Amino acid sequence: MDPNTQAKLSVYIKGLKERLFFEPLSAPLHYNLGLAYAQKGLTEEAISEFRQSLECDPSLSQAYVNLGGLLFQKGDLDECIEANEKALSIDPNLPMAQNNLGFAYLQRNDYQNAAKYSGNAIKLMPTLLQAYNTLAVAYLHLGQFEPSIETSLKALEISEDFAPAHYNLVVAFHSSGQIDKVREYYKKATALGYSFDEEIRKDMELPA
């Protein structure tokens, strides 16, 4: 973040804190302060403000989504899942809450739920590349190679330079025995800066 933006953000935070002194029960003010802290990289402060906004207004679904995202960054998968599930209990049509849950479940090796929630996210936001990646990887772990291939190809229709999709296609085509396609997507993935583990390259007989 450039110094000018940092300075403006600091002034904005100061103004919000001054307003909160007079309106301590304002959920929007706590929420906006949480967003500002998150933008500045002050994770603990942001989490605190999102929690306070929810104490003031438990129906603030976006506060749960942002809180869940920060908790994921900290590695608190259980709390991340809980926060995003609360968001969806208020509004089931929140693509980022669905996306967060998909990715969190992927980290917990719960591939069925990872596929479920990332699929929901794509339905709500068809351009959400993160969700396509989560869904493609979940399908790979479930041994559903053709759906994984289809998902990654759809991601590339949105962005040809989305390197994770090229990587997932390498794995999916190799796993499904479509060796002629492996080298094609391997070249594209490496050209985009995606590195392959040496063991994977040897297993797939790919060049270094």
Backbone bond lengths (Angstrom), bond angles and torsions (degrees), N, CA, C in turn:
res aa  C-N    CA-C-N  psi(-1)  N-CA   C-N-CA  omega(-1)  CA-C   N-CA-C  phi
1 M - - - 1.467 - - 1.535 109.23 -
2 D 1.332 116.08 129.17 1.459 119.41 -177.42 1.529 110.39 -71.34
3 P 1.352 116.28 156.32 1.482 121.00 -176.21 1.522 113.62 -57.05
4 N 1.315 117.93 -36.02 1.459 120.84 -179.21 1.524 111.00 -64.98
5 T 1.341 115.99 -43.18 1.463 120.60 178.27 1.519 110.44 -65.96
6 Q 1.343 116.03 -40.76 1.464 120.67 177.29 1.520 110.96 -58.89
7 A 1.316 115.98 -43.56 1.463 120.26 -178.51 1.521 111.09 -64.34
8 K 1.339 116.53 -44.07 1.463 120.99 178.94 1.525 110.71 -63.18
9 L 1.331 115.69 -39.67 1.468 119.77 -179.93 1.522 110.99 -66.14
10 S 1.315 116.78 -38.87 1.466 120.89 178.55 1.529 110.96 -63.97
11 V 1.323 116.43 -40.73 1.465 120.64 177.75 1.522 110.03 -65.04
12 Y 1.328 116.12 -41.64 1.475 121.12 179.16 1.526 110.60 -61.99
13 I 1.325 116.91 -44.17 1.469 121.67 179.00 1.525 110.44 -62.57
14 K 1.323 116.04 -44.22 1.466 119.89 178.91 1.526 110.94 -59.17
15 G 1.336 116.64 -42.69 1.456 120.74 179.26 1.519 112.52 -63.71
16 L 1.333 116.53 -40.97 1.466 120.36 178.50 1.525 111.31 -64.65
17 K 1.313 116.67 -41.63 1.466 120.53 179.89 1.523 110.92 -65.00
18 E 1.326 116.37 -37.25 1.467 119.54 177.79 1.524 110.78 -65.72
19 R 1.325 116.93 -40.70 1.465 120.41 178.28 1.519 111.36 -66.97
20 L 1.337 116.30 -36.55 1.465 119.83 179.69 1.528 112.23 -66.91
21 F 1.316 116.19 -25.62 1.464 119.28 177.17 1.527 110.10 -60.18
22 F 1.334 115.80 -34.91 1.464 121.03 -179.50 1.529 112.54 -95.00
23 E 1.356 116.42 -20.55 1.471 120.58 -179.89 1.526 109.90 -129.90
24 P 1.323 117.98 65.05 1.472 120.74 -173.26 1.527 114.26 -65.66
25 L 1.326 117.89 -16.79 1.463 120.91 -178.43 1.535 111.88 -103.25
26 S 1.318 116.87 18.76 1.467 120.72 179.96 1.524 110.16 -84.65
27 A 1.333 116.48 108.34 1.466 120.78 178.79 1.530 111.71 -61.69
28 P 1.351 119.91 -44.55 1.468 119.20 179.65 1.527 113.58 -60.52
29 L 1.342 116.79 -37.49 1.460 118.80 179.83 1.532 111.18 -66.87
30 H 1.324 117.17 -43.71 1.469 120.41 176.67 1.532 110.28 -62.24
31 Y 1.330 116.31 -41.52 1.462 120.89 -179.52 1.528 110.74 -63.14
32 N 1.319 116.94 -47.90 1.468 120.23 -179.67 1.526 111.94 -65.10
33 L 1.327 116.38 -34.30 1.458 119.41 176.08 1.525 110.11 -67.49
34 G 1.327 116.12 -37.55 1.463 120.14 175.73 1.520 111.55 -60.95
35 L 1.326 116.77 -43.32 1.468 120.84 177.64 1.529 111.05 -61.66
36 A 1.333 115.55 -42.22 1.471 120.02 -179.35 1.525 110.98 -65.23
37 Y 1.323 116.86 -43.92 1.465 120.10 177.68 1.534 110.48 -62.30
38 A 1.311 116.99 -41.76 1.465 120.81 179.97 1.525 110.24 -62.14
39 Q 1.330 116.45 -42.25 1.458 120.95 179.03 1.524 111.05 -63.12
40 K 1.315 115.95 -31.49 1.467 120.74 -179.64 1.529 111.81 -85.54
41 G 1.336 117.00 -4.26 1.457 120.64 179.01 1.507 114.52 84.76
42 L 1.341 116.77 14.00 1.470 121.27 179.64 1.526 108.39 -94.09
43 T 1.315 115.35 81.69 1.465 121.70 -170.10 1.518 113.06 -62.81
44 E 1.311 117.68 -49.46 1.467 120.45 -176.26 1.527 110.88 -63.19
45 E 1.320 116.12 -40.83 1.462 120.06 179.10 1.532 110.22 -64.91
46 A 1.331 116.09 -40.09 1.464 120.28 179.35 1.519 110.85 -64.55
47 I 1.326 116.67 -44.18 1.470 120.98 178.61 1.521 110.11 -59.02
48 S 1.315 116.33 -44.49 1.463 120.97 -179.99 1.523 111.17 -59.87
49 E 1.332 116.78 -43.71 1.466 120.00 -178.83 1.528 111.86 -68.69
50 F 1.322 117.69 -38.83 1.470 119.46 177.74 1.537 110.09 -64.85
51 R 1.318 116.55 -39.35 1.472 119.57 177.70 1.530 110.32 -63.77
52 Q 1.324 116.50 -41.47 1.467 119.47 179.73 1.530 111.41 -66.96
53 S 1.331 116.68 -35.94 1.466 119.14 178.22 1.524 110.12 -63.82
54 L 1.326 116.39 -35.64 1.466 120.49 -179.68 1.526 111.67 -75.39
55 E 1.318 117.09 -28.89 1.465 119.62 173.43 1.527 109.75 -65.14
56 C 1.327 115.84 -35.78 1.465 120.55 179.66 1.527 111.71 -77.84
57 D 1.330 116.13 -34.75 1.469 120.49 -178.88 1.533 109.33 -147.63
58 P 1.343 117.22 92.92 1.470 121.33 -177.81 1.528 114.43 -65.49
59 S 1.327 117.62 -7.33 1.466 119.91 179.80 1.529 112.89 -94.13
60 L 1.323 116.77 7.00 1.462 121.12 -177.18 1.535 109.14 -80.45
61 S 1.321 116.14 86.31 1.470 121.57 -171.90 1.524 112.94 -61.12
62 Q 1.338 118.05 -39.74 1.458 120.24 -178.01 1.524 112.12 -65.38
63 A 1.325 117.11 -27.49 1.466 119.76 176.04 1.526 109.76 -65.48
64 Y 1.334 117.25 -39.29 1.465 120.50 176.07 1.522 110.88 -63.39
65 V 1.340 116.84 -40.68 1.467 120.63 -179.26 1.526 110.37 -63.16
66 N 1.326 116.70 -48.76 1.464 120.52 -179.91 1.518 111.89 -65.94
67 L 1.324 116.58 -39.36 1.459 120.78 176.69 1.529 109.90 -61.31
68 G 1.329 115.74 -44.77 1.463 119.84 179.75 1.513 112.38 -61.51
69 G 1.331 116.64 -39.37 1.456 119.85 178.83 1.515 112.52 -63.67
70 L 1.320 117.18 -40.99 1.460 121.16 178.68 1.526 111.81 -69.06
71 L 1.316 115.91 -37.44 1.463 119.93 177.83 1.531 110.82 -65.72
72 F 1.327 115.93 -34.82 1.470 119.56 175.69 1.523 110.03 -62.92
73 Q 1.337 116.26 -44.03 1.461 120.18 179.22 1.527 111.62 -58.15
74 K 1.330 115.72 -32.06 1.466 120.31 179.36 1.526 112.14 -81.42
75 G 1.330 116.95 -8.42 1.451 120.83 -178.49 1.515 114.57 88.25
76 D 1.335 116.80 10.09 1.471 121.28 179.38 1.533 109.14 -88.39
77 L 1.339 115.63 77.27 1.462 119.34 -173.28 1.520 112.33 -65.00
78 D 1.319 117.39 -40.10 1.470 119.76 -178.96 1.524 111.00 -61.79
79 E 1.333 116.21 -45.84 1.469 119.50 -179.63 1.529 111.10 -70.10
80 C 1.319 116.33 -33.60 1.465 120.57 176.02 1.520 110.27 -60.73
81 I 1.327 115.74 -48.07 1.464 121.07 179.94 1.520 110.51 -62.43
82 E 1.332 116.28 -43.99 1.468 120.51 -179.52 1.532 110.86 -60.56
83 A 1.331 116.77 -44.17 1.466 120.48 -178.01 1.521 111.25 -64.61
84 N 1.327 117.13 -43.87 1.461 119.87 -178.52 1.522 112.35 -71.93
85 E 1.320 117.07 -32.12 1.470 119.79 174.93 1.530 110.39 -65.84
86 K 1.337 116.63 -37.15 1.465 119.51 176.40 1.525 110.43 -64.78
87 A 1.333 116.18 -38.78 1.465 119.88 177.67 1.525 110.20 -60.23
88 L 1.331 116.28 -43.59 1.466 120.05 -177.95 1.526 112.16 -72.60
89 S 1.316 116.65 -25.56 1.468 118.68 176.23 1.531 110.50 -68.25
90 I 1.338 116.03 -24.92 1.466 121.28 177.11 1.524 110.24 -86.35
91 D 1.337 115.53 -44.21 1.469 120.95 -178.75 1.530 108.41 -145.66
92 P 1.333 118.05 103.34 1.465 120.69 -177.68 1.520 113.93 -70.29
93 N 1.323 117.41 -8.37 1.464 120.83 -176.61 1.527 112.39 -100.27
94 L 1.320 116.13 41.43 1.455 121.70 178.06 1.530 109.08 -105.45
95 P 1.334 118.46 102.49 1.465 119.66 -174.95 1.523 114.07 -61.05
96 M 1.345 117.77 -37.02 1.460 118.59 -178.07 1.524 111.88 -70.96
97 A 1.323 117.54 -31.44 1.468 119.67 175.35 1.528 109.49 -66.22
98 Q 1.340 116.73 -43.64 1.466 120.68 177.19 1.527 109.76 -62.24
99 N 1.326 116.39 -42.90 1.459 121.08 -179.73 1.530 111.53 -64.05
100 N 1.325 116.46 -44.33 1.466 120.54 178.71 1.519 111.52 -60.05
101 L 1.331 115.87 -41.92 1.462 119.53 179.33 1.525 111.00 -65.69
102 G 1.333 116.21 -42.20 1.458 119.13 178.64 1.517 111.53 -58.16
103 F 1.334 116.62 -45.90 1.455 120.33 -177.90 1.524 111.64 -69.53
104 A 1.340 116.41 -38.28 1.472 119.83 178.81 1.525 110.64 -64.18
105 Y 1.324 116.64 -43.75 1.469 119.11 178.63 1.522 111.58 -66.56
106 L 1.336 117.21 -32.42 1.459 120.02 175.91 1.523 110.25 -61.44
107 Q 1.343 116.58 -41.58 1.469 120.64 178.76 1.523 111.88 -66.28
108 R 1.325 116.20 -25.05 1.468 120.25 177.92 1.522 111.99 -91.14
109 N 1.331 117.23 7.19 1.472 123.38 -179.25 1.523 113.05 61.67
110 D 1.319 116.24 25.40 1.458 121.87 174.42 1.530 107.02 -97.26
111 Y 1.329 114.92 83.39 1.465 120.17 -168.78 1.519 113.04 -73.75
112 Q 1.313 117.76 -27.55 1.465 119.74 176.95 1.525 110.55 -64.08
113 N 1.325 115.74 -49.12 1.469 119.16 179.38 1.523 111.43 -69.63
114 A 1.335 116.93 -33.31 1.465 119.53 176.62 1.521 110.18 -60.40
115 A 1.334 116.10 -43.68 1.472 120.61 178.91 1.524 110.98 -67.28
116 K 1.314 115.72 -40.71 1.466 120.04 -178.84 1.523 111.58 -59.97
117 Y 1.330 116.73 -53.12 1.459 119.87 -173.09 1.532 112.05 -74.90
118 S 1.330 117.98 -36.66 1.460 118.57 177.62 1.520 110.49 -68.25
119 G 1.344 116.59 -34.59 1.461 119.78 174.55 1.520 111.48 -63.23
120 N 1.319 115.87 -40.72 1.477 120.13 176.39 1.530 110.59 -61.52
121 A 1.335 116.23 -41.83 1.464 120.49 -178.99 1.525 111.05 -61.83
122 I 1.332 116.13 -40.59 1.468 120.27 -179.93 1.526 110.88 -65.51
123 K 1.316 116.86 -39.21 1.466 120.03 177.79 1.529 111.14 -61.41
124 L 1.330 115.66 -37.48 1.465 120.60 -178.55 1.522 112.66 -81.06
125 M 1.343 116.28 -31.40 1.469 120.84 -179.85 1.533 108.14 -140.96
126 P 1.321 117.09 88.43 1.469 121.13 -172.99 1.524 115.73 -63.74
127 T 1.325 118.65 -7.39 1.463 121.15 179.29 1.528 112.74 -105.41
128 L 1.322 117.69 10.09 1.469 121.42 -175.05 1.530 110.04 -81.36
129 L 1.322 116.50 93.62 1.460 121.60 -173.43 1.527 112.96 -61.52
130 Q 1.322 117.43 -36.90 1.474 120.42 178.26 1.519 111.17 -54.19
131 A 1.321 115.89 -41.99 1.462 120.61 -177.17 1.527 110.68 -67.89
132 Y 1.337 117.21 -37.83 1.466 120.08 176.92 1.524 110.42 -61.98
133 N 1.327 115.94 -41.33 1.462 119.06 179.82 1.522 111.27 -64.41
134 T 1.330 116.59 -45.65 1.465 120.59 179.01 1.527 110.37 -60.06
135 L 1.327 116.64 -45.09 1.464 120.82 -178.60 1.522 110.94 -64.15
136 A 1.333 117.34 -44.35 1.464 120.58 179.99 1.530 111.37 -61.76
137 V 1.333 117.00 -42.34 1.468 121.26 179.85 1.533 110.40 -67.69
138 A 1.324 116.81 -41.06 1.468 120.03 178.23 1.529 110.36 -60.78
139 Y 1.320 116.62 -44.34 1.468 120.46 177.31 1.531 111.25 -60.13
140 L 1.331 116.94 -40.38 1.466 120.06 178.32 1.519 110.96 -58.61
141 H 1.333 116.08 -46.13 1.466 120.10 -178.99 1.524 111.78 -67.79
142 L 1.315 116.35 -27.36 1.466 120.54 178.61 1.531 111.77 -84.40
143 G 1.328 116.29 -1.73 1.461 120.07 -179.53 1.512 113.76 75.66
144 Q 1.329 116.86 16.88 1.466 121.62 -179.85 1.533 108.25 -99.43
145 F 1.320 115.24 80.11 1.460 120.37 -169.22 1.529 113.09 -72.61
146 E 1.309 117.64 -41.12 1.466 118.90 -179.37 1.536 112.04 -64.36
147 P 1.353 119.59 -44.60 1.468 118.97 174.35 1.527 112.59 -60.92
148 S 1.345 116.55 -34.27 1.463 119.71 177.63 1.524 110.41 -65.06
149 I 1.325 116.18 -43.57 1.467 120.91 178.51 1.527 110.27 -61.65
150 E 1.325 116.13 -45.93 1.467 120.85 -179.79 1.528 111.29 -59.85
151 T 1.325 116.16 -41.73 1.467 121.20 -179.51 1.523 111.07 -64.73
152 S 1.343 117.01 -45.08 1.465 120.19 -179.20 1.522 111.60 -66.76
153 L 1.331 117.30 -37.54 1.464 119.83 177.96 1.525 111.16 -65.16
154 K 1.321 116.76 -35.94 1.474 119.95 176.09 1.525 110.51 -65.76
155 A 1.336 116.71 -37.66 1.466 120.28 177.44 1.522 110.49 -62.24
156 L 1.334 116.47 -39.47 1.467 120.12 -179.31 1.523 112.29 -71.25
157 E 1.327 117.25 -21.97 1.465 119.92 173.27 1.524 110.32 -67.27
158 I 1.337 115.94 -29.10 1.468 121.34 178.36 1.526 110.08 -81.05
159 S 1.335 115.77 -43.73 1.469 120.85 -179.71 1.518 109.47 -146.63
160 E 1.328 116.90 110.65 1.463 121.67 -179.75 1.522 112.02 -64.48
161 D 1.320 117.37 -21.78 1.463 121.81 -176.40 1.525 113.05 -97.34
162 F 1.316 117.38 16.67 1.468 120.25 179.74 1.530 108.18 -80.44
163 A 1.337 115.61 93.69 1.467 121.99 -172.24 1.526 114.24 -57.50
164 P 1.349 120.25 -40.52 1.469 118.84 179.67 1.523 113.42 -57.24
165 A 1.330 117.65 -32.91 1.464 120.18 179.13 1.526 110.22 -66.42
166 H 1.334 116.77 -40.64 1.473 120.26 177.49 1.529 110.13 -63.07
167 Y 1.332 116.01 -42.04 1.467 120.17 178.34 1.528 110.58 -62.21
168 N 1.331 116.60 -47.37 1.462 120.03 -179.64 1.525 111.58 -61.13
169 L 1.322 116.81 -34.76 1.466 120.26 178.39 1.523 111.19 -67.61
170 V 1.326 116.52 -38.07 1.470 119.43 175.84 1.524 110.15 -57.02
171 V 1.327 115.66 -49.51 1.471 120.69 -178.18 1.525 111.22 -65.34
172 A 1.335 116.45 -44.50 1.465 120.64 -176.75 1.524 111.45 -66.88
173 F 1.335 117.38 -44.08 1.463 120.36 179.84 1.522 110.99 -66.22
174 H 1.332 116.48 -38.20 1.467 119.33 177.74 1.519 110.43 -66.10
175 S 1.325 116.60 -43.63 1.471 120.83 -177.92 1.522 111.95 -66.91
176 S 1.341 115.78 -30.03 1.471 118.73 -179.01 1.523 112.56 -93.46
177 G 1.345 116.32 5.40 1.464 120.41 175.41 1.515 114.83 80.88
178 Q 1.335 117.83 12.62 1.471 120.62 179.98 1.536 108.85 -94.35
179 I 1.333 114.00 69.26 1.458 121.11 -170.65 1.520 112.57 -63.45
180 D 1.333 117.12 -30.15 1.472 119.96 -178.96 1.520 112.29 -60.98
181 K 1.337 116.67 -25.67 1.461 121.12 -178.29 1.528 112.54 -88.47
182 V 1.324 116.81 -18.85 1.461 120.61 -172.42 1.524 111.87 -61.92
183 R 1.327 116.60 -51.54 1.465 120.15 -176.16 1.527 111.74 -64.17
184 E 1.337 117.03 -35.08 1.462 121.34 179.53 1.525 111.03 -57.90
185 Y 1.320 116.55 -49.05 1.466 119.72 -177.15 1.529 111.77 -80.91
186 Y 1.334 116.53 -24.32 1.463 119.84 174.33 1.527 109.94 -62.89
187 K 1.337 116.56 -44.36 1.464 120.92 179.11 1.521 110.86 -61.67
188 K 1.335 116.56 -41.54 1.455 120.25 -178.79 1.531 110.93 -68.28
189 A 1.328 116.33 -40.70 1.466 120.09 -179.16 1.526 111.07 -64.95
190 T 1.332 117.05 -45.60 1.463 120.49 -178.48 1.532 110.47 -68.80
191 A 1.341 117.50 -35.09 1.466 120.78 177.87 1.524 111.27 -62.99
192 L 1.337 116.03 -28.28 1.461 121.21 179.18 1.524 112.43 -89.54
193 G 1.342 115.83 5.87 1.455 120.02 175.07 1.515 115.27 93.52
194 Y 1.344 116.91 7.82 1.473 119.81 -179.52 1.523 108.67 -82.46
195 S 1.313 117.48 125.04 1.466 121.30 -179.11 1.522 110.93 -98.33
196 F 1.321 115.06 142.79 1.453 121.59 179.65 1.525 109.22 -106.97
197 D 1.305 116.08 139.20 1.451 121.34 175.42 1.528 109.50 -60.01
198 E 1.328 115.82 140.75 1.476 120.39 -177.25 1.524 111.76 -57.56
199 E 1.329 116.34 -38.27 1.464 120.34 -179.66 1.532 110.99 -64.40
200 I 1.346 116.03 -38.71 1.468 120.24 178.80 1.523 110.06 -66.53
201 R 1.346 117.00 -41.79 1.459 120.04 179.39 1.524 111.60 -61.43
202 K 1.331 115.52 -42.52 1.470 119.31 -179.95 1.523 110.32 -65.82
203 D 1.318 116.30 -41.80 1.467 120.97 -179.35 1.513 110.99 -62.14
204 M 1.336 116.69 -38.54 1.463 121.22 -177.90 1.533 112.33 -92.39
205 E 1.360 115.52 -0.58 1.464 120.99 -178.37 1.530 111.34 57.82
206 L 1.339 114.95 47.20 1.460 121.40 -179.23 1.523 109.50 -100.54
207 P 1.329 117.73 152.07 1.457 120.71 178.42 1.527 111.65 -70.63
208 A 1.306 116.77 154.28 1.474 121.01 179.08 1.512 110.20 -72.91
